[in-house]
Amino acid sequence: MYVRDAKNRDEAWLLEHIEAMGLDETAFRSRDYVIAIDEESNAKAGFGRIRVHKTDDGELCELTSIGVLEDWRGQGVGAHVVERLVRTAADEGFDDVFALTGDPDYLAQFGFERIDVAQLPEPLRERLDAKQASTAPDAVPVRVDPDRFHVPDRRREAFKGAAADDEPEEPQEGPEDFGIDPDEATYKYDTG
C-alpha cells in the first residue's frame, strides 16, 4: 500500500467516490488530491485533498474531501492519506493545517486540536458555514502544526498489511461465455 499524487486519469474515479460518500467537491481539481493504492491489486483504497485559500495576509491550507472506501476502512489507509497531505503542506511552508470535519476525534489521534470558530481565518469561517449548510452539518474546525503531527503505531502497522475486506472473486469462465452451447456443440477432437 502506498499513497501517490492523483493524476488526470483518476478524475472520474475521484468524482464518483466523492459523490457516493457525500463529500465536499467544491472547486474540484484532481491534481490537488492524493490516492492510496494497493500495490498488489492496484486497487484504489482512499483519497484526500489539500485546498489552499489565498488571503490578504498570505495563504491558508485546508485538508478536505478525505475518504476511504468501505472495504479498506480500519486499516490505516486514512491515516496515511492525512499524513501525506500534512507532509505536503509542511513542504509547501504552511505552519498550520486546518480541517473542517464532522469527526474531530479521528483527526485528534494525529495531533489535530479543535479550535473555536472565532480563531478561524475569515475564508475558513465562510467555508465552515457552507460545509455545515451542505455536506457536513456537524463540522467543526481543527488545526495541527505539521511538526506536531504523528501517526499512531497501530495505524502505521495496519497500513503495511492493508487489504480489501471483500475482494471480488474471479468468476469461472465457461463455454457459454464464448457463445458456445455445451449440449449442442461438437468438437474437432471429440472422442465420445
C-alpha positions as CSV (number, residue, x, y, z in Angstrom):
1,M,0.0,0.0,0.0
2,Y,1.3,3.5,-0.9
3,V,-0.1,7.0,-1.4
4,R,0.6,8.9,-4.6
5,D,-0.5,12.2,-6.2
6,A,-3.7,11.9,-8.2
7,K,-3.4,12.0,-12.0
8,N,-5.8,13.4,-14.5
9,R,-7.0,9.9,-15.4
10,D,-8.2,9.5,-11.7
11,E,-10.7,12.3,-12.1
12,A,-13.8,10.2,-12.9
13,W,-13.0,7.7,-10.1
14,L,-12.5,10.6,-7.6
15,L,-15.7,12.3,-8.5
16,E,-17.7,9.1,-8.4
17,H,-16.5,8.3,-4.8
18,I,-16.7,11.9,-3.6
19,E,-20.3,11.9,-4.6
20,A,-21.0,8.4,-3.2
21,M,-19.6,9.4,0.2
22,G,-21.3,12.8,0.2
23,L,-18.0,14.7,0.5
24,D,-17.2,18.2,-0.5
25,E,-16.3,18.6,-4.2
26,T,-16.2,22.5,-4.2
27,A,-13.5,23.8,-6.6
28,F,-12.6,20.2,-7.6
29,R,-9.2,19.8,-9.2
30,S,-7.8,16.3,-9.4
31,R,-4.2,17.5,-9.1
32,D,-5.0,18.6,-5.5
33,Y,-5.7,15.0,-4.4
34,V,-3.7,12.1,-3.3
35,I,-4.8,8.5,-3.6
36,A,-3.9,5.4,-1.6
37,I,-3.2,2.4,-3.9
38,D,-2.8,-1.3,-3.1
39,E,0.5,-2.4,-4.6
40,E,-0.6,-5.9,-5.4
41,S,-4.1,-5.4,-6.9
42,N,-3.6,-1.8,-8.0
43,A,-6.9,-1.0,-6.3
44,K,-7.6,2.5,-5.2
45,A,-8.4,2.5,-1.4
46,G,-8.7,6.1,-0.3
47,F,-8.1,9.7,-1.1
48,G,-7.9,13.2,0.2
49,R,-7.2,16.8,-0.8
50,I,-5.3,19.9,0.1
51,R,-7.2,23.1,-0.6
52,V,-5.2,26.4,-0.5
53,H,-7.1,29.6,0.3
54,K,-5.5,32.9,-0.7
55,T,-6.0,35.8,1.7
56,D,-4.6,39.4,2.0
57,D,-2.2,38.0,4.7
58,G,-1.0,35.0,2.7
59,E,-2.3,31.5,2.1
60,L,-4.2,29.0,4.3
61,C,-4.1,25.2,4.0
62,E,-7.2,23.1,4.5
63,L,-7.5,19.3,4.3
64,T,-10.8,18.3,2.8
65,S,-12.7,15.5,1.0
66,I,-10.9,12.7,2.8
67,G,-12.5,9.4,2.2
68,V,-11.7,5.7,2.5
69,L,-13.6,3.0,0.5
70,E,-15.7,0.9,2.9
71,D,-13.7,-2.4,2.2
72,W,-10.5,-0.6,3.2
73,R,-11.6,1.1,6.5
74,G,-9.9,0.4,9.8
75,Q,-6.6,-0.4,8.2
76,G,-4.7,2.8,8.4
77,V,-5.4,4.0,4.9
78,G,-7.0,7.3,6.0
79,A,-4.1,7.9,8.4
80,H,-1.6,7.7,5.6
81,V,-3.7,9.8,3.3
82,V,-3.8,12.5,6.0
83,E,-0.1,12.1,6.7
84,R,0.8,12.6,3.0
85,L,-1.4,15.7,2.9
86,V,0.1,17.2,6.1
87,R,3.7,16.5,4.9
88,T,2.9,18.1,1.6
89,A,1.5,21.2,3.4
90,A,4.7,21.3,5.5
91,D,6.9,21.1,2.4
92,E,4.9,24.0,0.9
93,G,5.7,26.1,4.0
94,F,2.4,26.0,5.9
95,D,2.8,26.5,9.7
96,D,-0.8,25.4,10.4
97,V,-3.0,22.9,8.6
98,F,-6.8,23.2,9.1
99,A,-9.7,20.8,8.6
100,L,-13.4,21.3,8.9
101,T,-14.7,17.9,10.0
102,G,-17.7,16.2,11.4
103,D,-15.4,13.7,13.1
104,P,-12.8,15.7,15.1
105,D,-11.9,12.7,17.2
106,Y,-10.5,10.9,14.2
107,L,-8.1,13.7,13.4
108,A,-7.3,14.3,17.1
109,Q,-5.3,11.0,17.2
110,F,-2.8,12.6,14.8
111,G,-2.4,15.8,16.9
112,F,-5.2,18.0,15.4
113,E,-6.8,20.2,18.1
114,R,-10.3,21.6,18.0
115,I,-10.3,25.4,17.8
116,D,-13.0,28.0,18.3
117,V,-14.8,29.3,15.2
118,A,-13.6,32.8,16.2
119,Q,-10.0,31.6,15.8
120,L,-10.6,30.6,12.1
121,P,-9.3,32.9,9.5
122,E,-12.2,34.5,7.5
123,P,-12.1,32.3,4.4
124,L,-12.3,29.2,6.5
125,R,-15.2,30.6,8.5
126,E,-17.1,31.1,5.3
127,R,-16.1,27.5,4.2
128,L,-17.3,26.2,7.6
129,D,-20.7,27.9,7.1
130,A,-21.0,26.5,3.6
131,K,-20.0,23.0,4.7
132,Q,-22.4,23.0,7.6
133,A,-25.2,24.0,5.3
134,S,-24.5,21.3,2.7
135,T,-22.3,18.2,3.3
136,A,-21.3,18.2,7.0
137,P,-23.8,19.8,9.4
138,D,-21.8,18.7,12.4
139,A,-18.5,20.1,11.0
140,V,-16.1,21.8,13.5
141,P,-12.7,23.4,12.9
142,V,-9.5,21.6,13.9
143,R,-5.8,22.6,13.4
144,V,-2.4,21.0,13.6
145,D,1.1,22.2,13.4
146,P,2.8,19.9,10.9
147,D,5.7,19.4,13.3
148,R,3.4,18.0,15.9
149,F,1.6,15.7,13.5
150,H,2.1,12.0,14.2
151,V,0.6,8.6,13.0
152,P,-0.1,6.2,15.9
153,D,1.9,3.0,15.6
154,R,-1.2,0.8,15.3
155,R,-2.3,2.8,12.2
156,R,1.1,2.5,10.7
157,E,1.3,-1.2,11.2
158,A,-2.3,-1.8,9.9
159,F,-1.4,0.1,6.7
160,K,1.5,-2.2,6.0
161,G,-0.8,-5.2,5.6
162,A,-3.9,-3.4,4.4
163,A,-6.2,-5.5,2.1
164,A,-9.7,-5.1,0.9
165,D,-12.2,-6.9,3.2
166,D,-14.3,-8.2,0.4
167,E,-12.2,-8.6,-2.7
168,P,-14.4,-10.0,-5.6
169,E,-13.6,-13.5,-6.7
170,E,-12.7,-14.0,-10.4
171,P,-15.7,-15.7,-12.0
172,Q,-15.0,-19.1,-13.7
173,E,-15.5,-18.8,-17.4
174,G,-17.5,-21.5,-19.2
175,P,-18.4,-22.3,-22.8
176,E,-21.5,-20.1,-22.6
177,D,-19.2,-17.0,-22.0
178,F,-17.9,-17.6,-25.5
179,G,-21.3,-18.2,-27.2
180,I,-21.0,-22.0,-27.2
181,D,-23.9,-24.2,-26.3
182,P,-22.2,-27.1,-24.5
183,D,-25.1,-29.5,-25.1
184,E,-25.1,-29.0,-28.9
185,A,-21.5,-28.3,-29.7
186,T,-19.3,-30.8,-31.4
187,Y,-15.6,-30.6,-31.1
188,K,-12.9,-31.4,-33.6
189,Y,-11.2,-34.0,-31.3
190,D,-14.4,-35.3,-29.6
191,T,-13.8,-39.0,-28.9
192,G,-17.2,-39.7,-27.2
